[in-house]
Amino acid sequence: MGLKKSGPAKDGLREVIEREYPRDLDGLLAQLRDGDVDQRRWAARDLMSHPESAPYLGAHLTGESASSVREAIFTTLEGLPGEATVAALLPLLRSDDAMLRNGAIESLTGMPDFVAPKIAALLHDADPDVRIFTVNLLGDLQHHQVPQWLRRVLLEESAVNVVAAAIEVLAEVGSPEDLEALQSAKARFAADPFVGFAADMAAQRIEAA
């Protein structure tokens, strides 16, 4: 059985005491579920050695109240890139908790090859907020199809807020190839002055780059 650190001892050193949980997968998951904040944080970190824990870590995030444990879980998931991790993180895009959504987006950006097969479905999700968060994800996703996905949003998306989000991203990552799509979006939403303004600003930034 492993060891853990406890509170400060009288001589200023930290006393080392025996852990309560075994260090195998089942023991770490039990510690993540039932331990105190420090124990849960250590369990989240130690689960890095168990890739099969990704679904459990993702599920635990929705009920975890300690920000330090959440951060440890996201760090572990980032170190376990794969289909299972992506599947564990994507549901968080629907969360009402901004910290969970942002943490999921940040973690997913580091797994472009595993996220890419999910993008098309996400951009057609029935929930426009999910589509917006997907566009935000594309802003930091290092994948060669990002411009293509964003142009498709400008050409096909019906929700003005999703289109506006895509324009904002293209203002940062766009190229001259995106200028035609920006003009198309401006024409499609001619009644919305913000879209026209944002499209013009994005085009100016791209042309000046």
C-alpha positions in Angstrom: 0.0 0.0 0.0 1.3 3.4 -0.9 2.0 6.4 1.2 0.6 9.9 1.4 1.5 13.2 3.0 -0.5 14.5 6.0 -0.4 17.8 7.9 2.8 19.4 9.3 4.5 17.6 12.1 5.9 19.3 15.2 9.4 19.6 13.7 8.1 21.4 10.6 8.3 18.3 8.4 5.3 16.6 6.9 4.4 13.4 8.5 4.2 10.4 6.2 1.3 8.1 6.9 -0.2 5.1 5.1 -2.9 5.7 2.5 -6.4 4.4 3.1 -6.9 3.2 -0.4 -5.1 0.6 -2.6 -3.3 2.0 -5.6 -4.9 -0.1 -8.3 -7.7 1.2 -10.5 -10.5 0.2 -8.3 -8.8 1.7 -5.2 -8.1 5.0 -7.0 -11.6 5.3 -8.3 -12.9 4.7 -4.7 -10.6 7.4 -3.4 -11.7 9.8 -6.1 -15.3 9.1 -5.1 -15.1 9.0 -1.4 -11.9 10.7 -0.3 -11.4 14.2 1.1 -10.3 17.0 -1.3 -6.5 16.1 -1.0 -7.2 12.4 -1.5 -9.4 13.1 -4.5 -6.8 15.3 -6.1 -4.1 12.7 -5.6 -6.3 10.0 -7.0 -7.1 12.1 -10.1 -3.3 12.6 -10.7 -2.5 8.9 -10.0 -5.2 7.8 -12.5 -2.9 9.1 -15.3 -1.4 5.6 -15.3 -4.8 4.0 -16.0 -6.1 5.1 -19.5 -9.2 3.1 -19.0 -10.2 5.6 -16.2 -11.1 8.3 -18.7 -14.9 7.7 -18.7 -15.0 7.7 -14.9 -13.0 10.9 -14.7 -15.3 12.6 -17.1 -18.4 11.5 -15.3 -16.9 12.5 -11.9 -16.3 16.1 -13.1 -20.0 16.9 -13.2 -20.4 16.2 -9.5 -17.0 17.4 -8.2 -17.2 20.6 -6.2 -13.5 21.3 -5.5 -11.8 23.4 -8.3 -8.4 21.9 -7.4 -9.7 18.3 -8.0 -11.4 19.4 -11.3 -8.1 20.9 -12.5 -6.3 17.7 -11.6 -8.8 15.7 -13.5 -8.5 17.9 -16.6 -4.7 17.6 -16.4 -5.0 13.8 -16.3 -7.4 13.7 -19.2 -5.1 15.9 -21.3 -2.4 13.3 -20.7 -4.7 10.5 -21.9 -5.6 11.6 -25.4 -7.9 9.2 -27.3 -11.4 8.4 -28.4 -12.5 7.5 -24.8 -11.2 10.8 -23.4 -12.9 12.8 -26.2 -16.2 10.9 -25.5 -15.8 11.8 -21.8 -15.2 15.5 -22.4 -17.7 16.3 -25.2 -20.8 16.1 -22.9 -19.4 18.9 -20.9 -20.0 21.3 -23.8 -23.7 21.1 -22.7 -22.9 22.0 -19.1 -24.3 25.1 -17.4 -21.0 25.4 -15.5 -18.6 27.7 -17.4 -15.6 26.2 -15.7 -16.5 22.7 -16.9 -17.2 23.9 -20.5 -13.9 25.9 -20.7 -11.9 23.1 -19.1 -13.3 20.7 -21.7 -12.6 23.0 -24.6 -9.1 23.6 -23.4 -8.4 19.9 -23.0 -10.0 18.9 -26.3 -7.8 21.4 -28.2 -4.8 19.2 -27.4 -6.4 16.1 -29.2 -7.0 17.3 -32.7 -6.8 13.9 -34.4 -9.4 12.4 -32.0 -11.7 15.5 -32.0 -11.8 16.0 -35.8 -14.2 13.1 -36.5 -16.7 14.7 -34.1 -16.7 18.2 -35.5 -19.2 17.8 -38.3 -21.8 16.4 -35.9 -21.1 19.1 -33.3 -21.6 21.9 -35.9 -25.0 20.4 -36.7 -26.1 19.9 -33.1 -29.6 21.0 -32.4 -28.4 23.2 -29.6 -27.0 26.5 -30.9 -24.9 26.9 -27.8 -23.1 23.7 -28.5 -22.4 24.9 -32.0 -21.0 28.2 -30.6 -18.8 26.3 -28.2 -17.6 24.1 -31.0 -16.6 27.1 -33.0 -14.7 28.4 -30.0 -13.0 25.0 -29.8 -11.9 25.4 -33.5 -10.2 28.7 -32.6 -7.4 26.7 -30.8 -7.6 23.4 -32.6 -4.5 22.7 -34.6 -6.0 20.8 -37.4 -5.8 21.4 -41.2 -9.6 21.2 -41.6 -10.3 24.2 -39.3 -10.6 26.8 -42.1 -12.9 24.5 -44.0 -15.2 23.9 -41.0 -15.4 27.7 -40.3 -16.2 28.5 -43.9 -19.0 26.0 -43.8 -20.4 27.7 -40.8 -20.3 31.1 -42.6 -22.0 29.6 -45.7 -24.6 27.3 -44.1 -25.3 28.2 -40.4 -28.7 29.8 -39.8 -28.2 31.1 -36.3 -26.6 34.6 -36.3 -24.8 34.1 -33.0 -23.0 31.0 -34.3 -22.0 32.9 -37.5 -20.8 35.8 -35.4 -18.7 33.4 -33.3 -17.1 32.0 -36.5 -16.3 35.4 -37.8 -14.5 36.3 -34.6 -12.4 33.1 -34.8 -11.6 33.8 -38.5 -10.4 37.3 -37.5 -7.7 35.5 -35.6 -6.9 32.5 -37.7 -8.3 33.3 -41.2 -6.5 33.6 -44.5 -7.3 35.3 -47.8 -9.2 32.1 -48.8 -11.8 33.0 -46.2 -12.6 36.4 -47.6 -15.3 35.1 -50.0 -17.1 33.3 -47.2 -17.0 36.4 -45.0 -18.7 38.4 -47.7 -21.3 35.7 -48.1 -22.1 35.7 -44.4 -22.3 39.5 -44.6 -24.8 39.3 -47.4 -26.9 36.5 -45.8 -27.3 38.5 -42.6 -27.5 42.0 -44.3 -30.2 42.9 -41.8 -27.8 42.4 -38.8 -25.4 45.4 -38.6 -23.1 43.5 -36.2 -22.4 40.7 -38.7 -21.5 43.2 -41.4 -19.2 45.1 -39.1 -17.6 42.0 -37.8 -17.1 40.5 -41.3 -15.5 43.8 -42.5 -13.2 43.9 -39.5 -12.2 40.3 -40.0 -11.5 40.8 -43.7 -9.4 43.9 -42.9 -7.3 41.9 -40.4 -6.8 39.1 -42.8 -5.8 41.4 -45.6 -3.4 43.3 -43.3 -1.7 40.1 -42.1 
